Amino acid sequence: MMDDLDQPPRAYTTADVASQPEPTRKRMGWRGKVMLSIVTVLVVGGLGLAAYVWTALHYTYSSGDRAGFIQKFSKKGWLCKTWEGEIAMANLPGTQPEVFDFSVRSDSIAKMITKSMGQRVDITYEQHRGVPTRCFGETEYYVTGIRPASQ
């Protein structure tokens, strides 16, 4: 015995389809439109900020080397801990040294700097301008390498 739910008694015709009421679309009210606009602005703004931060951290404005003695090196910050240091560069013996402030993002380079405290070293750095917060470092100079200086 066939169940009535398994098969309709006859096929649908064009008249059956035409007699069906038009499906009503639920329209979005003004509150829904405002919420959608706010969410869109936040998502686009967040993506734009993320793209800006990525570009600032990966685009090198300049790069170079400095030679001198590591004078100060410590891990600083309340929430975002970063390695910060100073290298004293003396051009002539007996003159006031110029101090170069730098940041380190890599823990392996920070270990090497800590081991070479008190020795003359050459550091290789990259300058990243426009980094938006101090969570990535207090300076715009990021050390990428260190080696003992040849005297």
C-alpha positions in Angstrom: 0.0 0.0 0.0 1.3 3.4 -1.0 1.4 6.2 1.5 0.0 9.5 0.3 3.1 11.3 1.5 5.4 9.2 -0.8 3.9 10.3 -4.1 1.5 13.1 -4.9 -1.8 12.0 -6.5 -1.0 13.9 -9.8 1.9 15.9 -11.3 2.1 19.7 -10.8 0.9 21.8 -13.7 1.6 25.4 -14.7 -1.7 26.4 -13.2 -0.8 24.9 -9.8 2.5 26.9 -9.8 0.8 30.1 -10.8 -1.8 29.7 -8.1 0.8 29.6 -5.4 1.2 32.9 -3.5 4.4 34.9 -4.1 6.9 34.1 -1.3 7.3 37.1 0.9 10.9 38.2 1.7 11.5 39.4 5.1 12.8 42.9 4.8 15.6 44.2 6.9 14.5 47.0 9.2 16.5 50.1 9.9 18.1 48.6 13.0 19.4 45.7 10.9 20.8 48.0 8.3 22.5 50.1 11.0 24.0 47.0 12.6 25.2 45.7 9.2 26.8 49.0 8.4 28.6 49.1 11.8 29.8 45.5 11.4 31.0 46.3 7.8 32.9 49.4 9.0 34.6 47.5 11.9 35.6 44.6 9.7 37.0 46.8 6.9 38.8 49.0 9.5 40.3 46.0 11.2 41.5 44.5 8.0 43.0 47.9 7.0 44.8 48.3 10.3 46.1 44.7 10.1 47.4 45.4 6.6 49.1 48.6 7.8 50.8 46.9 10.7 52.0 44.1 8.5 53.4 46.5 6.0 55.1 48.6 8.6 56.8 45.5 10.2 57.8 43.9 6.9 58.8 46.9 4.8 62.4 48.1 5.6 62.8 51.9 5.3 66.6 51.6 5.8 69.2 49.2 7.0 72.8 49.4 8.2 75.5 48.5 10.7 76.7 50.2 13.9 79.8 49.3 16.0 80.3 50.0 19.6 79.8 48.6 23.1 76.5 47.4 24.3 75.8 49.7 27.2 72.3 48.7 28.3 70.0 45.8 27.4 66.8 44.8 29.1 63.3 43.4 28.6 60.8 46.2 29.1 57.0 46.7 29.1 53.8 46.2 31.1 51.8 44.1 28.7 54.1 43.8 25.6 57.6 42.8 26.7 60.2 43.9 24.2 64.0 43.8 24.3 65.5 47.3 24.3 69.1 48.3 24.4 71.7 51.0 23.8 75.0 50.8 22.0 77.7 53.4 22.8 79.7 54.4 19.7 82.9 56.4 20.4 84.7 57.7 17.3 87.8 58.8 19.1 89.2 57.7 22.4 88.4 60.3 25.2 85.4 61.8 23.4 81.8 61.6 24.4 80.2 58.5 22.9 77.1 58.7 20.7 74.3 56.5 22.0 72.2 54.5 19.6 68.9 53.0 20.9 67.6 49.8 19.4 64.9 47.1 19.8 65.2 43.4 19.4 62.3 41.1 18.3 64.1 37.8 18.3 65.0 35.9 21.5 68.0 34.2 19.9 69.5 37.6 19.0 68.7 38.8 22.5 70.7 35.9 23.9 73.7 36.7 21.7 73.6 40.4 22.8 73.4 39.4 26.4 76.5 37.1 26.0 78.5 39.9 24.3 77.9 42.6 26.9 81.1 44.6 27.6 82.7 43.6 24.3 83.0 45.7 21.1 80.3 44.4 18.6 78.9 45.2 15.2 75.1 45.1 15.0 73.1 44.9 11.8 69.7 46.7 12.0 66.6 47.6 10.0 64.6 50.8 10.3 60.8 50.4 10.2 59.0 53.7 10.2 55.4 54.1 11.2 55.0 51.1 13.5 51.8 52.0 15.3 52.3 50.8 18.9 55.2 50.2 21.3 54.2 46.5 21.5 56.6 45.8 18.7 59.5 47.8 20.2 60.1 51.3 21.6 62.4 52.4 18.8 62.1 52.1 15.0 65.5 50.4 14.8 65.3 46.6 15.0 68.5 44.5 15.4 68.7 41.6 12.9 72.2 40.4 13.6 75.3 40.8 15.8 78.9 39.8 15.5 82.1 40.5 17.4 83.8 43.7 16.0 87.2 43.3 14.3 89.6 45.7 16.0 
